[in-house]
Amino acid sequence: MVLRKLSTVLVYHREMIKTFPELSAVRQTAIITAIATIASFVLAAILHYIFVGIGREFWNGVTFAFVIPWAISVPLGWYLARQNEKLIRLTNRLRETRGHLQDMNKALQHKASFDGLTGLANREHFLDLFDKRRQDHQNNMLMIIDADHFKNINDSYGHPVGDKALILFSAVFKRILRKDDLVGRIGGEEFGVLLPDTSRAEGEMIGEMIRYEIENTLFEPQEGLSHRITISIGMTAVLPHEERALPMRNADSALFEAKRRGRNQCVLYSPGMREKPRPFYEAGNMMGPVAIRA
């Protein structure tokens, strides 16, 4: 029974100690003063009784033992309580500042990793995730998607309308692609998609679903005016540990083949497929050797 009461008292005092810093300065001062006064009173009474006994001097000594701690504890306790309040306010401000800095850091990291217009991963972040995720599966498919005649949209209706088209593309990707698929904006109107753990047949099916959905999505550059938008898709298989440049080049070649065949289609890369020509190379073929004069 005694142990149970003692345990209850200890628990109560432990909870008091936890909540003490949250009390007002007045209450903290009162508690500190009361503790000091009671301790001084009890200690003085015990010592006086042991060495002097009980008499007139006993009550005088006990009275001083009761009054003096009040005179010392009240101003001292008030000062310490005020300092404690300042320390708590400073701690709270530091905690708020730290949380604000963490939020700013997260926002900066997000801004550095994702495209501000579409909300998709930007080129650098896409390539980083591409290198990591393709290593988890033996069968992966890479798609490079490019909007057809996108320059005509910007030239005819303005860049804000072109931005709306890019947002439309990203909405379609998010709606059709699976949870583990990776999509990013890797160029102006060019997007990259990694389909992990996906066969060629499954990849072609997903690519066709995306192509069909965009072609049949209503796009209105102006109110009451519809514009048909289409995409071309180049696709290739991706092995876990091959050099990144190889699947990117193969998908780009398949994309060029889709453009060459008339656009608005999904083409799977096959060995020997013609690579996308470079402007300097094409100019050399059309105009003959280029002479460089000093």
Secondary structure, 3 states (H helix, E strand, C coil): CHHHHHHHHHHHHHHHHHHHHHCCHHHHHHHHHHHHHHHHHHHHHHHHHHHCCCCHHHHHHHHHHHHHHHHHHHHHHHHHHHHHHHHHHHHHHHHHHHHHHHHHHHHHHHHHHECCCCCCECHHHHHHHHHHHHHHCCCEEEEEEEECCHHHHHHHHCHHHHHHHHHHHHHHHHHHCCCCCEEEECCCCEEEEEEECCCHHHHHHHHHHHHHHHHCCCCCCECCECCCCCEEEEEEEECCCCCCHHHHHHHHHHHHHHHHCCCCCEEECCCCCCCCCCHHHHHHHHHCCCCCCC
